[in-house]
Amino acid sequence: MFVLGILVSIAAIGTMCWLLFNLAVYVLPFLIGLNAGIWAYGTGAGWLGSVLIGLIAAGLTLAVGQGLLMLVRPIWARLLIALAFVAPAGIAGFYATFGIVKHMMPSETWQLIFSVIGAVAVGVTAFLRVASMAANSPAGSSLAHA
């Protein structure tokens, strides 16, 4: 029974890490949708209205981000757009890793070191996914070619 508990814990940590890596790009739209939903609920929209407002805000954030990555030409501007998506993902990676290692090692120094490593890993993964979003845009697509 003891071994089964350890195996289930390892599987749960692996599943959470897999979710973190796969969903890291969507942290910015999630946060904007969450804040818009909280704002809508605070203004009296009710729970259904606040959920709809949050979903619309999150969807628009993701669509605008992908649209800007497709339309903007200068590399520095694309890098700033990608950084807007990567920075919250890195912060989420830091705190997710910190939450895991806090229970596994007593040294605060090593907790921070591993948390920074986790933040970098999640940030790089999010950057590669955002870069693939920009690379998936049609080659040579611009309004001048129309």
N, C-alpha and C positions, 0 to 999 in steps of 0.2 A: 504494500500500500504506500509505503514511504517513497519507493522508487517511482511509482505511478504519479504521485504528486509532483515530484521533481520533473518528470517528463512532460507533464501537462503544463507546468510553469514555463519550461523552455519553449514549448510549442506556442504558448500565449505570447511570450516575449517576441518570438520570431514572427508571429502573425502581426503584432503591433508594429514591429519594425518594417515589415513588408507594406503595411498600410501607410505608414509614415512616408516611405520612399515613393509609393505610387501616388499619394495624394498631396505631396508637398507643393506642387505647382498651384494647387487650388486654395492655398491658405489665404492669399490676399482677397480673392472673391468671397471666400467664406467669411472673413472678418468684416468686409464691407457689407455683405448681406446681413450678418448678425447685428452690426451696429445700426443699419437702416431698419431692421425689424424691431430692435429695441426702441429706437426713436419713434417709429410708427405706433408701437404699443403705448408708449408714454404720451402720445398725443391723442389717444383715445380710439385708435383704429380697431381695437379688439384683437383677439389672438389669431383669427383667420386672416384679417387684413394685414396684420404685422408679418405673418408667415409669407403671404403673397408679396408684400413689399420687399421683404428680405430676399426671396427667391428671384424677383425681378432685378433687384440691385446687384445680386451676385452674378446673375447671367449677363447683365449688361457690362459689368466689370470685366468678366472673362472675354466677352465678345469685343469690347473696345480694345482690350490689351492685345488680343490676337489680330484684330484689324490694324492696329497701329504697327505691330510687328511686320505685317505684310506690306503696308503702304509707306512707312518711313524708310528713307534711303540711307541717311548718314549712319555710320556704324556707331558713333558716340550716342546718338539718340536711341538706337536699338539697344545699346548696352544699358542706358538709363531705364528703358522700359523693362528690360529683363531684370535689372536690379530691383525694380519695384516689386516684381514677383518673387525674386530669390531671397531678399532680405527677410520678409516674414517667415519664409520656409526655413531659413537658417536659425532664426530665433525659436521657431517651433521645434526644430531638431535639437537645439541646445537643451531646452526644457524637457523634452521627451527623454533624451539620454540622461539628463540629470535626475529625472524621476526614477529611472531604472537603476543607475549606478549608486544612487543614494542608499538603496536598500542592500547593495552588494558589497560595498567597501567602506570602511570607517574613515579613511583619510580624506579630508576635505580637499586637499591639494589634488589627489588623484581623481576625485569626483569631478573637479573643474577641468582637469586635463582631458578626461574621457568625454566630458560634455562638449568641450570645444571640438574634439575630434568628431563627435557625432554631428555637431552643427556644421562643420565643414563638409562632411560626407553628404548630409541632406542638402546643403546649399549647392554643392557641385552637381548632385543628381537633379535638383530643381533647375539649375542653369542649363544642363544638357537637355532637359525636357523642353524648356522654353526655347532653346536654340533650335530644337527639332521642330517646334511650332513655326518658327521663322523660316526654317529651311523647307517646310512643306508648302510654303506659298508658291504659286505658279511662277515659273522662271520667266522673267521679262515682263511680268504683269504690271502695267502702270496705266494711268489714264492717257498718257501721251501716245500709246500704241493703239488706242481705240479709234 
